Amino acid sequence: MNILLVEPAYKNKYPPMSLMKISTYHKNLGDHVYFTKGLNNSEKKWDRIYITTLFTFHYADVIKTVKHYKKFVSSEDNIFIGGIMATLLVSDLRRDTGLKNIISGRLLDSSLLGFGDHVNIDSLPLDYDILYDCDYKYPAGDNFFAYTTRGCVNRCPFCAVPILEGNLNVTNNIIDQITIARANYGDKRNILLMDNNILGISIPDLENIVTNLNELGFINEPNYHYPSKFVKLSDAYYRFKEQAKSTADIAMALCDCLDALLDKNIAKKWRELINKEISNIGCLYNDKTQMILDNIDMLAEIEKTYSYKKSMQRYVDFNQGMDARLLTEEKMAILSKLPIKPFRIAFDNIKYEEIYLKAIRLASHYGVKEFSNYLLYNFEDSPEELYKRIKINVDLSEEIGSHIYSFPMKYEPIENKSRGHIGTNWNNHYLRSVKAILNVSKGVFGGNRSFFERAFGADEQEFFEILAMPKDILTYRNYYEEIGITRKWRQDFNQLSEIEKNEVLRLISQDEYCSKNTTINYILKYYRHDLLDKKRNIISIAI
């Protein structure tokens, strides 16, 4: 069978693990598998097409993707849609795509795909080779990805995990997963564990998982050496050739690898040896790629001579975060045997302040030096509460002498088909202002006090003033401060009564910039883009 795996064109950090498992399943059957991202045309019909989905607000992208690929199968019955959005919006997808094969939840049995061998596809190793098939580069792509548990003990109203994965259960086959991945695709330095609540399991299960990770080399001592790029690429080249897949991109990467080696200050004897083989292209070798492949051992040895030789520390990242409410000293003592970086703890509600502080201090006591925490906002919180949580991290970072990175995450209801939810205590302008602030640091705030006070304000009053700023004045703050417009806006805005300020915020949140009230209408001129400096697009956006 010829199998096409498709991920819609939305941007995402992590590769599609479900498609990587489906690829393993079909390759084990001897099928030809190809992966693509976005809308690509095909010269042939595919026997099956699998389309994965992510968040519900990508609904329009998914519908567009399905319509595009319908013409590349002989029957629409051979298109299967799965993933997060497919699980949450089964009926909607059936109605809007006309397809019947909408897979809800995990692929625990291949019978869900119409096969009779009853394979638990969800437990299969990942096929990392499919990532070579497309040009899209996943920011977190060069890591091991795995689960040791599925599900969660909580039923948070903003989270889809209970629907997707059900109750918490241990699925620990981590040694098999990583051993197979290393044998087939080469070693990787770090591992991202996508467990949704690792602290919800029993002490014996946690100890077992940590022990297994230690056995795989994830220990608190440097023991990783980057593998030869030449060997890694040549192995991939031959695997793709066996699979009757295009090797053009890998061949180009091999040539780039050789060029990079020649750019280094390598010894004269090595340079002469390489150049001698290059001179034989067209005689002994058909092309540069064949020359590299036929001399791979020599090139790998030269590469090794000039590569970084110091052992590197491996890291474990429980990427979905730890539950501060479940972190005890006994569990922290077990976790401390792992090189966890960063240590992720959610701080979604100010009411958990004391629990959160205790968890951070406990982890710090056990040697953790880098933290990253998720801050849900636009849910049941208020802008003041978001400010307080970020400030707590600034204060705490100074107290324990460690980095604490805040990662504010805007809440969207799990069933929404598009972004745009506005929480009860928020307004659209405030949300756009928070986004503008976070864009400066790419969504993550590093905990530096001077940056915090500049970006969010020295106190809550200043924070609300910053949130109320016109977008351009906020985004290009240095420029507008230098030419005096920020000072003028602040003076005019603060002369308004609270009722008038609220009316201004109501209007601009609805993208309305005119009012019958002359005082308000005068202030609205700051928010009309056509009245602001036309050169703003070339101004530094640094806060």
N, C-alpha and C positions, 0 to 999 in steps of 0.2 A: 504494500500500500504506500502511496505517496501522501504524507501528512504535512499540513501547513499549520504552524502555531502562530497566533497573532496577538499582539498587544496593541491596543489603541495608542494614538500619538501623544497622549498626555505625558507631561514630565513627571518622572518619579525617581526616587533615589535607589530603590532596590529592584533587582531583576525579578521576573515573575516565577516564583518558586513552583507554583502549580504546573506551569507549562514545562518547566525543567524536569519535573517528575513524569509528566505525560510523555515527554520525549524519551526518557529512560525506558518507560513501559513499551513504547512502540519500537524503539531500537532493539530491545530484547526480543521482540517478535520478528526482527529482520526487516522492519519497514524503513523507508527513506523519510527523514524528518528535516524540515526547514523552518526556521523561525524568522519572523519579520515584525517590524514595529511601524505602525501607521498604515497609510493607504498606499500599497504598492501593487502595480499591475503584474500579472503573471501570464506567461505564454502558454500555460497548460492548465488543464483541469486537475484539481486535487481530489483524492479519494475521500479525505476528511479534512475539515478545518476546525480548529479549536480556538475560540476567542476568549481571552481572560478579561476580567473587569476589576476595577478598584473601587473608588468612592462613587457614591450615588450622584454627586454633582458633576460627574463626567458622563451623565446619561446621554446627552446629545452626541458626544464623541463616539460613544459605543454604538448608538443607532446608526450613525453615519458609517462606521466601520463595518457593521453587519451588512448594510445595504450594498456597500462596495464589494464585499467578498462573496455575495450570493452568486454572482455570475461565474465564479471560479470553481464551482462544484456542479456535478451532474444533477444532484438532488439536494434540496434544502434540508432534507432529513440527515444530511451528512455534515451539517454545521452544528457544533456544540458550543454553548456559552456557559461559563462558570465564573467563580470568583465572588468577591464581596458584594458588589452591586447586584450580580445575578441572584445571589441568595436572598437579598433584601427586597428585590423588586421582580420576583418571578412572574407574577401576573402581568405587570406592566410590559415586561420584555416580550412575553408571548403575544400580547396584543399588538405592540408596536413594531415587532419584527416579523410576525407570522410564523416564527419557528416554534417547534415543540420541545426541542432538546435544550432546555434551560436547567442546568445542574445546580441544585441547592446544597450548600454545605461542602464538606470534605469528600474527596474521592476515596472512600474506604473500601470500595468493591468495584472492580472493573465492569461489573454487570451494569453499573450506571451508564456506561458508555456502550452497552450492547454486546459485551464480550462474556464468554462463559467460563473463563479461567479463574474468576473470583480472586484477582490480585488486589491487595491493598495498595493502591497507587500512592496514597498519601504518605506511606512509609518508605517509598523507594528513594534511592540516592538521587541527587540532583545531577542533571546533565549540564555541566558548565560550558560544554562546547557550543551550545546554541547561541551563546553570547557573541561568538565570532561571526554569526550570520548577518547581523545588522550593524549599521554604522553608529547607532545610538550608544553612548557610553554612560553606564550607570555610575553615579558618583561613589557608590559603595560596592561596585562590582567586583573588585579584586579581593574578596574575602570568602571564607567558608560561610555558608548560611545553613542553619539547622534549627530544629526544635528538639527539646528534651521533654517538654510537656505540651499539652494542648488544653484549651479552655481556661476558665477562671472561676474562683470561688465567689466573686462579687457579681452583682447585677446592677451596675451603674447605668442610669437612664441615658447617658450620652454615648454609651459604648455598644458596639455590635458583636463583640466577642461571644457572649452567651448564645446568640443566635447562630453565629458561624461555627462555633466549636463546641458548644455545650459545656457540661461540667468539667472541672479540672481533672485531668488524668495524666499519668506519667507514660510517655511513649519513648523512653530512653533507649535508643539504639545508636547513640552518638559515636561509639567506637566504630561500628560498621559504616556509618555514614562518612566519617572523615577518612577512615582507612581506604575505602573504595574510591573516594574522591582523589586522594593522594596518588593512588595507584593508576588511576585513569587520566587525571588532568594535572598532576603535579602538586607540590605543596603550596600552601598560602600561609601568610604570616598570622593573620588574626581570624577570629571566628565571631560572627554575629549570631547570637541566639535570639530567636524571635518569640520566645515563651512570653505569654501574656501575664503570668503571675507565678514566677518561680518560687516565691516565698510561701505560696499557699499549700505546698506539698509537705509531706512528713519529713522529720529529721533524717531517718534512714535513707529515704529516697534522695534527699538533697545531698547527703554524704556520698551516696553512690554516684550521682551525677558529677560531683566535684572530683571524686577519685578517678572517674573515667576521663575527664578532661585533663587531669594531671598526667595520666598515662599517655595521653595523646600529645604531651609536650607543652601544655598550657600551664606553666609553673612560674613561680616568682623569680626566675633566673633567666637571663638571656640565653637562648639556644637556637635561634633561627638565623639561617643564612639564605639570602636571596638565591633562588635557583638560576642556572644559566638561561638567559633569554633565548640563546640559539637552540639549546636542547628543547626548551619548552615549546618554541615555535615549530621546530622540526617535527616533534612528536605530534603536534596539532595538524601539521601539514599532511603527514601520512595517515592520520585518523580520518581527515576529511577526504583524502583520496580514496580510502577504503569505502567510505560512505557515498562515493560518487557525487561529492559536493564540490563546489568551486573552491579552489585554493588560492585564488588571485590575491585576496586581501592578506592572507598569511604570508604569501610569497613576498608581497610588498613590505610587510613588517620585517621579514628576514633581511631584505635588502637595506632597510632603514637601520636595522641592528648592526649590520656590517659597516655602514657609513658612519654610525656613531662610534664604533670601535676605532675606525681609521682616523676619526677626528681627535682621538686621545693621543697623548704623547707616548706612544708605544715604542718599544725598542726597535732599532733599525733592522735587526734580523727578522723580527716578526713582520714588519711592514714590507720588507722585500719578499718574504715568503708569501704573504697575502697577495701582493701585486703580481707575483709570478703566476699564481693561480688565476687571477683576474685576466691576465694576458692570454690565457688558454681558452677563454670564452669564445666560442665559435669554432674551436678546434677540438679540445677534449670535452668541453661542456657546451650544451645547447644554449644556455643562458646563465645569467648571474645566479638565479635561484638554484639551478642544478649544481653550480660550482660550490655554493654555500652548503648544500645538503651533502655533497660528496666529501666535504672537508669539515663536517660539523664537529668532530672530536677535536681537531686542531684549533678551530675557532673558539670552541668552548673553553679550551685550556688557556688560550691567550686572554679571553674575556675574564677568566678566573684570576689570572695574574694581576689584572688591573681593576678588579672589582673591590667593593667594600668588604673587608675581611672580619671586622668586629662582629661578634654575635649580637643579634637584635632581640629585644624583648618581645615576646608574643603578647597579645592582649585578648581578653574575652569581653565582649560587649553584650550584656543582657539588654537588647536594644529597645524593648518595649517598656522598660523601667521596673523598679522595685516598688512594692507596696509598703510604705513607711509604717503602716498600722501593724504589719506582720513581721517587721524586722526586730528580732530579739538578739540578745548577746550571744546565745548559743548558735543561732543561724549565722550571725556575722562572723563568729569564730571559724565556722566552716567555710564561708565564702572568702575569707581572708587568705585561704590557700590558693586562690585563683588570682591571676594578674588582671583584675577587672579595670577597664578604662574605656570610657568614663563610667562612674558609678551613677546610674540614672535613678532618680527618685521623683515621682510626681508630687506636685504641690498644687492640687486643683481647687482647693477651697481654703479660705483663711481660717476656717474653724479647726483645721488640722494643724495649726501653727505649732503647738507644743509637741505634737507627735512628730511632725516633720523635723523640728529642731533637734529633738532627741535622736532621731534616726541619723541625721547628718553628723552629729557629734559622735555618735557611736561608731559610724563607719570611719570617721577621721581618727578616732582612737585606735582603730585597727589598721591604720596606715594608708587609708585612701587619700590621694592628693588631688584628684580631679573628679568633679561632680558635674552632672548635667541634669537639669530638671525641667519637666514639662509643666507649664502653667496654662491651664485651660481658662479662657476668658470668653466673654459674650454668652455665658450660659446662665447661671443664677447669680453670678457675681456682679460687682459694680466696678467702675473705673478706679475708685479709691482702693478697692481690694486688690486689684491687679498691681497698682502702685505699691501697696504695702508688701505684697509678696516679693516683688522685685527688690525692694529696699531691704527686706529681711535677708535676702541672699547676699546683698552687698555687705551688710553688717556681719553676717555669718562668715563670709569669705575672709574678712579681715580678722575675725575672732580666731578662726582655726588655721589661718595661714594657707589656705588651699583655694584653687580655682573652683568657682561654682558658676556654671553657665546656665543662664535662664533661657528657656525656649518657649515663649508664649505661643499657644496654639488656639486659633480662633474656632469657636464651636460652630458646627453646622449640624442640624438634625440628621440622623443617620438615614432618613428616608427622603431627604430633599434632593431634587433632581438638578438643582443649580445653586450656586452660592448666593448669599444675600440675606441670611437670617440675621435679625437684629434682636439682641437680648432685651429683656424688660428694662434693665437699668442702663442701656446703652442707646446711642443714636448713630445714624449712618456716618455723620461727620467725625465723631470720635473714633469709630472703627477705622475710617480711612486715615486718620491722623496716626493711630497706633501702627498701621501698616507702613506709613511713610517713615516713621521713626525706625521700625525694625528693618526696613529695606537698606538702611545705611550699614547695618551689621549682618545682612543676609539672614535675618530672622532669629539670630542668636545674640543674646546680650552677655558679654563676658565678665561682668562683675566689677569693672573698674569704677571707683566712686566718682571721679571727675567726669567720666563719660556719662555715667548714670545721671548725675545732676544736670549735665548739659542737655542730655537727650530727653529725660523725663521730668526734670525739675528738682529743685532742692527740697521742696515740700509738696503736699497735696494741692495747695492753692496754685502753685506755679505749674504743676502737672495739668490741672484743668485749663489754665491759660494756654499752655502749649497745645492741648487737644483742640482748643477753640481756634487756633491760628488758621488762616487761609493756607491751603495746601502748598502753594508756591513759597509763601513766606516761611513755612515750616521746612520744606524740602531744601530750599536754597537759603538756609538761614544766615550763613556768613555774609552773603552778598546783600541781602535786604537789611541786615543790621548795619552794614557799612554805609549804605546810602540813606539810612534813616527811616526807611519805610516801616520796619518792625516797631521802632519806638513810636511812630505816629499811629500805627494800627493799635498798639497797646493802649496808648493814651485815649484814643477815640472809643475803643471797645470798653474800657473800664469806666467810662463815663455813663454807660448804659445802666439802666436798672436791671435787676435780676430777671424781671418779666421780659424786658426787651432783649436781654442776652439769650434767654430761652427761645424767644421768637426767632431770633437770628439763626440759632442752631437748628430749629425746626425747619426753617426755610431752606437753608443750605443743605441739610440732610436730604431734602426732597429735590435738590437741584433747582430751587427757585431763587432768583436773585433780584426780585423787585417786590416792593411793599408800598402800601398807601401811606404808611407812617414815614415821614420824611427823615426822621432821625435814624430809623432802621435802614431805610433805603440808602442813606449816606454810608453806613457801615458796610452794606452789601457790595459796595463798589470794590472793596478789597478782595472779595471772593469771586469777582467776575474776571475770568482769565484774560479777556481781551483788554482789560485796563491795566494789567501787570506788564512788567518789562518783557519785551519780545525776545530779548537775548537770553532768557532764563535757561534755554536748552544747552547752552555752552558753559554755564556756571557750575563750579564745583558743588557737588551735592553733599559734601561733608558737613555734618552737624557741627 
